[in-house]
């Protein structure tokens, strides 16, 4: 019988991410409490799930992500990542992280950047080289491997940032605004990649404001406001209209449709309609935040307004075609191989 | 170690590509080649060489020290502020390894720059030696007085050393044991720092030095009157006994002035020991060890404080190291050493200042022996033993303690906090 993989062992024991009653209080120079960025949250994310963290600016999304990474320490509560403490060095070997901005060394080339992060994961030379080639192919920057990162556009920086997050073939991928600054093709690529990773049993946690992206790719979501989780659950469950149902039928002619509708109405009354509307995620998100704002008038995040500064308002209503510039050629996905294979060729 | 070397290599690349390396290199060339052309010495070749070694190389060392401290402070604090360290600490690398990698990178750059500075200064010396304007006697003086490595021999027994006060009509006596083969044709000189009780400006004291075997009847005699200050007397080979035991006596023949010889450097022997080049290399190595300690201090400060504060604290520490003598004096004498108006008895402030400086002195005192630049400019020996002692104290003890402290404090720091 085959030996269980590390994921199987972990899965049998506990979820990939377990957050229990975690609070994070930021303090000032005199150690006085300043901001309660995260306030007693509970989260459990099983292996192989794509989980979305949503919330307005200042709601505690990035702080939560940093707590999961061990970049911040909780003021109260307990965090377990992949069966260990979040700050444990061995935990980090199985995590890939893409921060909200690309904090890369501007004086390193694209290839040197990936080499550097590959070495930090103690990958062997052959594995490193192989993965760098594959990742550069995936992000469409193979031709720019010898260019300095400081010369890259924001979208290119996001791509190289994503590549460094995946170089260790992580079991848990934490992505903070992964599609920010990317062109539509890049966004689609990342979404496909995330689904591919989830299909391979990886756990993905995403922070994003782009609700359509989250709706596309996440299995479950949590909406944060003022450091608390206001809604959590499967995307389908949260967005489904509970009092309605939708009957799937093949394309019907007008006459057939009238007959079917008449038959249904005979049974159910005039309430039956042909189309069943569904709330979209954006609408749901705004409702949750609006409700939360009513109960929490004081909070450290951004106060939502609906007015736009005059100088930024579109004078004639003509919208710029944001899809016009699709400059980076599409590349095929080649997710990196397993981390366990890394040690086979040994360190350099 | 792969992770440590990766971080070190990245730090070196950063130094080179951010043009810091090139800028410091350009300044080194300016200081070591341009400065000796501008500064005029006493007109002699020996004077020119001393200026080169003491001032040009001294300024180059200061430049390297400032650059090293700044780079070390920036290596962690700036990366935290610019959040580049987020992507490093979330990788499976212990914080101590990050610290170590940065330190290795910075000291590697410092080593290369120290070697370049040393080569430039040595090249200048060779060029000065081969100058056609120098006469043969001038060259000989240069070789004899500057391009030498003289071992300092202190009076035996070494401890306790006491200040020797010689009243008019009295005699002071010191016994030395010259190490190694005393009969060899080595140059030996007596160096003394004379202080006098006389109030007269530049008044020479009359006295006689007698140098030779302790029980010998005929000894080398030196009877020139000397003004207070540092003086050197050459000791002829025939005055040195085969067993190396040498007695030195000073008879104060002055009518009224008392002669005072301090415990630290009042009377000492200078014994020729090896060539200049190896001594120079050892001195450069010691300078490098000092830079490595400064790098450790800068990294500690940088891993706790913001860049400007870390740099300020580090430069204050550098200043304290440079002013060791002053720290010792204030520790011993309180505010009176600062030239504050004295009162009848010590004030509370005196006790406080003396206390603070005593604590500082605890850290500074063990470093007092390591003054490579001064040694090489004065032709004093920097022995392998002293270099080993420097490695032990500066790196294993001081830098080691700083590394452990940094690892502990840096490990507790939340890197994810917004700058």
Contacts between the chains, C-beta under 8 A, distances in Angstrom:
chain1	res1	chain2	res2	distance
A	26	B	417	7.4
A	63	B	416	7.9
A	66	B	416	3.8
A	69	B	90	4.9
A	69	B	416	7.2
A	70	B	89	7.9
A	70	B	90	7.2
A	71	B	86	6.2
A	71	B	89	6.6
A	71	B	90	6.2
A	71	B	414	6.9
A	71	B	415	5.4
A	71	B	416	3.0
A	72	B	414	5.1
A	72	B	416	4.2
A	72	B	417	6.8
A	73	B	414	5.8
A	89	B	92	4.9
A	89	B	93	7.2
A	89	B	94	5.6
A	90	B	92	6.5
A	91	B	92	8.0
A	92	B	90	6.0
A	92	B	91	5.9
A	92	B	92	4.3
A	92	B	93	7.9
A	93	B	92	3.9
A	95	B	90	6.8
A	97	B	87	7.3
A	97	B	90	4.9
A	99	B	83	7.4
A	99	B	86	5.8
A	99	B	87	6.8
A	101	B	83	7.3
A	103	B	82	6.9
A	103	B	83	4.6
A	103	B	84	4.7
A	103	B	86	5.5
A	103	B	87	5.4
A	104	B	84	7.1
A	104	B	87	7.2
A	105	B	10	6.6
A	105	B	13	8.0
A	105	B	14	6.7
A	105	B	84	6.3
A	107	B	13	6.5
A	107	B	14	5.9
A	107	B	17	3.8
A	107	B	18	6.0
A	108	B	10	7.1
A	108	B	13	6.6
A	112	B	13	7.4
A	116	B	6	5.8
A	116	B	10	5.5
A	117	B	87	7.2
A	117	B	91	6.7
A	119	B	2	5.6
A	119	B	3	6.4
A	119	B	5	7.8
A	119	B	6	3.6
A	120	B	3	5.5
A	120	B	6	6.1
A	120	B	7	7.8
A	120	B	88	6.7
A	120	B	91	4.0
A	120	B	92	7.3
A	120	B	93	5.4
A	121	B	91	6.2
A	121	B	92	6.4
A	122	B	2	5.6
A	122	B	3	6.3
A	122	B	92	7.3
A	164	B	87	7.0
A	347	B	2	4.8
A	348	B	2	6.2
